[in-house]
C-alpha cells in the first residue's frame, strides 16, 4: 500500500511540475552554474528564480560546489552555499521556500564525480530534511551529470529525481522519477542569438519540446545564447526553464517585459 501511495504521489508531482507555461515570470528562470555567481544561491533567490544549478564534487566524503576540480575551495561546500540557506529560508517562511505559497524551487545538482558514491553522500546529507523536499515539500532535487542508469532510479529515495534526456525511452516507472528533461541547445541549432532562429532549427526544437510536454515533463536547454532576443525566442517556443548566467538581468527583464 505504501509503495502504491508513493507511486500516485510521484505521478501527481510530475504533472504539477510538467505544466506548459504561457506566462513567464522568474519562476521559469534557471540560474546556470549558479555557484559562479558573486553570491551563489542568494542572487538567484532574491530574483525568485524557480530553478538553480550547482555542480558537485565528492572529495574526502565532503560535497563541494565547483565547475572544475581545481576550482574547489574549502568554504564552498554544498551545505554552506545551498542546503543551509535553503533550510533557513524555509524556516523563515513557515515551511515554504519563498514567502509566496505557490512558488517552489528546483535545485538541479550536476554530479561531477561518479554517481554511486556521490549520490550516496548526497542522500545522506539530504535525508534528515526529507520533509521539505518534493514530493512532500517545496524544494525539488533533480540530479544531473553522472546519473545512474534509469534501471537504478528505483534504488534511491523518492526525494531524488533525475534529469532525463529526450532521446531516452523510459518506462512508466522510470519516467515517474524524471524531474526534468534537458539537452544541449547545439544538438538542434547553431544559432548565435542574433537575427531570427532558422526555420529548420525552429522545427527541430518544436518537435522535441512537444515530445517532452506530451510526457507531462518540463524541458530545459543548456548552452543557449544568453541575451534578451534568445530569452524571447525560448518563451515563444514554450521552453519551460530559461537558461541564464545573467541572473539580475533576466530577473529585471522578466519583471518588466510585456506579457
C-alpha positions as CSV (number, residue, x, y, z in Angstrom):
1,X,0.0,0.0,0.0
2,X,2.8,2.4,0.9
3,X,4.5,1.8,-2.5
4,X,1.2,2.4,-4.3
5,X,0.7,5.7,-2.5
6,X,4.2,6.8,-3.3
7,X,3.7,6.0,-7.0
8,X,0.5,8.0,-7.0
9,X,2.2,10.9,-5.2
10,X,5.0,10.9,-7.7
11,X,2.6,10.8,-10.6
12,X,0.8,13.9,-9.5
13,X,4.0,15.7,-8.6
14,X,5.3,15.0,-12.1
15,X,2.1,16.5,-13.5
16,X,2.3,19.6,-11.3
17,X,5.9,20.2,-12.4
18,X,5.2,19.5,-16.0
19,X,2.5,22.0,-16.9
20,X,3.2,24.1,-20.0
21,X,3.8,27.7,-19.2
22,X,2.1,30.5,-21.1
23,X,3.0,33.5,-18.8
24,X,6.7,33.7,-17.9
25,X,8.0,35.0,-14.6
26,X,11.2,34.4,-12.7
27,X,9.7,31.1,-11.6
28,X,10.7,29.9,-15.1
29,X,14.2,31.2,-14.8
30,X,17.2,28.8,-14.4
31,X,20.4,30.0,-12.8
32,X,23.0,28.0,-14.8
33,X,26.3,27.4,-13.0
34,X,24.9,29.3,-10.1
35,X,27.9,28.7,-7.8
36,X,29.9,31.0,-10.1
37,X,27.7,34.0,-9.1
38,X,29.2,36.5,-6.7
39,X,26.7,35.4,-4.2
40,X,25.7,31.8,-5.0
41,X,22.1,30.9,-4.3
42,X,21.4,34.3,-2.8
43,X,21.5,36.2,-6.1
44,X,19.0,33.9,-7.8
45,X,16.9,33.5,-4.7
46,X,16.5,37.3,-4.4
47,X,15.2,37.2,-8.0
48,X,12.8,34.4,-7.0
49,X,14.2,32.1,-9.7
50,X,12.4,28.8,-10.0
51,X,15.5,26.7,-10.7
52,X,19.1,26.9,-9.5
53,X,22.0,24.7,-10.7
54,X,25.1,23.5,-8.7
55,X,27.9,21.3,-9.9
56,X,29.1,18.9,-7.1
57,X,32.3,17.1,-6.4
58,X,32.7,14.5,-3.7
59,X,36.2,14.9,-2.2
60,X,37.1,13.1,1.0
61,X,33.4,12.5,2.0
62,X,32.6,16.2,1.5
63,X,30.5,17.7,-1.2
64,X,31.9,20.9,-2.9
65,X,30.2,23.2,-5.4
66,X,32.6,23.9,-8.3
67,X,32.8,23.6,-12.1
68,X,36.3,22.0,-12.2
69,X,38.3,20.1,-9.6
70,X,40.9,22.9,-9.5
71,X,38.2,25.4,-8.5
72,X,37.3,23.6,-5.3
73,X,37.7,25.7,-2.2
74,X,37.2,24.6,1.4
75,X,34.5,27.1,2.2
76,X,32.4,26.3,-1.0
77,X,30.6,23.2,0.3
78,X,27.1,22.2,-0.8
79,X,25.8,22.7,2.7
80,X,27.2,26.2,3.2
81,X,26.3,27.5,-0.2
82,X,22.9,25.8,-0.8
83,X,21.5,23.5,1.8
84,X,21.8,25.7,4.9
85,X,20.5,28.9,3.2
86,X,17.6,26.9,1.8
87,X,16.7,25.5,5.2
88,X,17.0,29.0,6.7
89,X,14.5,30.4,4.2
90,X,12.1,27.6,4.7
91,X,12.1,28.1,8.4
92,X,11.6,31.8,8.0
93,X,8.7,31.3,5.5
94,X,6.9,28.8,7.7
95,X,7.6,25.7,5.5
96,X,7.7,27.5,2.2
97,X,10.9,28.2,0.2
98,X,9.5,31.7,-0.9
99,X,7.1,33.9,1.0
100,X,4.5,33.3,-1.8
101,X,3.0,29.9,-1.1
102,X,2.6,29.0,-4.8
103,X,6.3,29.3,-5.6
104,X,8.6,26.3,-5.5
105,X,12.3,25.8,-6.2
106,X,14.1,23.2,-8.3
107,X,17.7,22.5,-7.3
108,X,19.5,20.9,-10.2
109,X,22.5,19.1,-8.9
110,X,25.1,18.2,-11.6
111,X,27.3,15.4,-10.3
112,X,30.9,15.7,-11.4
113,X,32.2,12.7,-9.6
114,X,31.0,9.1,-10.0
115,X,27.3,8.5,-9.4
116,X,27.2,5.8,-6.8
117,X,29.4,7.3,-4.2
118,X,28.4,11.0,-4.9
119,X,24.7,10.2,-4.7
120,X,25.2,8.2,-1.5
121,X,26.8,11.2,0.1
122,X,24.1,13.5,-1.2
123,X,21.3,11.3,0.0
124,X,22.9,11.1,3.4
125,X,23.1,14.8,3.8
126,X,19.5,15.4,2.5
127,X,17.7,12.6,4.3
128,X,17.2,14.5,7.6
129,X,15.4,17.2,5.6
130,X,13.2,14.9,3.5
131,X,10.0,16.7,4.8
132,X,10.9,19.9,2.8
133,X,11.8,18.1,-0.4
134,X,9.5,17.1,-3.2
135,X,7.2,15.2,-3.4
136,X,6.4,16.3,0.2
137,X,7.9,19.8,0.3
138,X,8.6,22.9,-1.8
139,X,12.2,22.1,-3.0
140,X,12.7,19.6,-5.8
141,X,16.1,17.9,-6.0
142,X,16.9,16.9,-9.6
143,X,20.2,15.1,-10.2
144,X,22.1,15.5,-13.4
145,X,25.6,14.9,-14.8
146,X,26.9,11.5,-13.7
147,X,23.5,9.9,-13.1
148,X,22.8,6.2,-12.6
149,X,21.2,4.2,-15.3
150,X,17.4,4.5,-15.5
151,X,17.0,1.0,-14.2
152,X,18.7,2.1,-11.0
153,X,16.4,5.1,-10.3
154,X,14.2,3.0,-8.1
155,X,17.1,2.3,-5.7
156,X,17.1,5.9,-4.5
157,X,14.7,7.7,-2.1
158,X,11.6,9.3,-3.7
159,X,13.0,12.8,-2.9
160,X,15.7,12.2,-5.5
161,X,14.5,13.0,-9.1
162,X,16.7,12.7,-12.2
163,X,17.5,14.9,-15.2
164,X,16.4,13.0,-18.2
165,X,17.3,13.2,-21.9
166,X,14.7,13.4,-24.7
167,X,16.3,10.6,-26.7
168,X,16.0,8.0,-23.9
169,X,12.9,5.8,-23.9
170,X,11.9,5.5,-20.2
171,X,9.5,3.0,-18.7
172,X,6.5,4.4,-16.9
173,X,8.1,3.7,-13.6
174,X,11.4,5.3,-14.6
175,X,9.6,8.4,-16.1
176,X,8.0,9.0,-12.7
177,X,11.4,9.6,-11.3
178,X,12.4,12.0,-14.1
179,X,12.0,15.5,-12.7
180,X,13.2,17.4,-15.7
181,X,14.4,16.7,-19.3
182,X,17.4,18.6,-20.6
183,X,19.6,18.7,-23.7
184,X,22.3,20.8,-25.2
185,X,20.9,23.5,-27.5
186,X,23.6,22.8,-30.0
187,X,22.1,19.4,-30.7
188,X,19.3,21.2,-32.5
189,X,20.7,24.5,-33.6
190,X,23.9,26.5,-34.1
191,X,22.0,29.8,-33.8
192,X,24.0,32.5,-32.0
193,X,21.1,34.5,-30.7
194,X,21.2,37.2,-33.4
195,X,18.6,37.7,-36.1
196,X,15.9,35.1,-36.5
197,X,16.1,31.4,-35.5
198,X,16.3,29.4,-38.7
199,X,13.1,27.7,-39.6
200,X,14.7,24.3,-39.8
201,X,16.1,24.7,-36.3
202,X,12.7,26.0,-35.0
203,X,11.0,22.9,-36.3
204,X,13.6,20.6,-34.7
205,X,13.3,22.4,-31.3
206,X,9.5,22.4,-31.5
207,X,9.4,18.7,-32.1
208,X,11.5,17.9,-29.0
209,X,9.6,20.4,-26.9
210,X,6.3,18.9,-27.9
211,X,7.6,15.4,-27.2
212,X,8.6,16.3,-23.7
213,X,5.4,18.2,-23.0
214,X,3.4,15.2,-24.2
215,X,5.2,13.2,-21.4
216,X,4.0,15.9,-18.9
217,X,7.6,16.9,-18.2
218,X,9.4,20.2,-18.3
219,X,12.3,20.9,-20.7
220,X,15.5,23.0,-20.5
221,X,18.3,23.6,-23.0
222,X,21.8,24.3,-21.8
223,X,24.3,26.4,-23.6
224,X,21.7,28.6,-25.2
225,X,22.8,32.1,-26.3
226,X,22.3,34.4,-23.3
227,X,20.6,37.6,-24.4
228,X,17.0,39.1,-24.4
229,X,16.4,38.1,-28.0
230,X,17.1,34.5,-27.1
231,X,15.0,34.6,-24.0
232,X,12.1,35.9,-26.0
233,X,12.6,33.1,-28.6
234,X,12.7,30.4,-26.0
235,X,9.5,31.8,-24.5
236,X,7.8,31.7,-27.9
237,X,8.9,28.1,-28.2
238,X,7.4,27.4,-24.8
239,X,10.7,26.2,-23.2
240,X,9.9,25.7,-19.5
241,X,13.1,27.0,-18.0
242,X,15.1,29.9,-19.4
243,X,18.8,29.2,-19.1
244,X,21.0,32.1,-18.0
245,X,24.2,33.1,-16.3
246,X,22.8,36.7,-16.2
247,X,20.7,36.4,-13.1
248,X,20.0,40.0,-12.3
249,X,19.5,41.0,-16.0
250,X,17.0,38.1,-16.6
251,X,15.2,38.9,-13.4
252,X,14.8,42.6,-14.4
253,X,13.6,41.6,-17.9
254,X,11.0,39.1,-16.8
255,X,9.5,41.5,-14.3
256,X,9.2,44.4,-16.8
257,X,8.7,42.7,-20.2
258,X,5.2,42.9,-21.7
259,X,3.3,39.7,-21.2
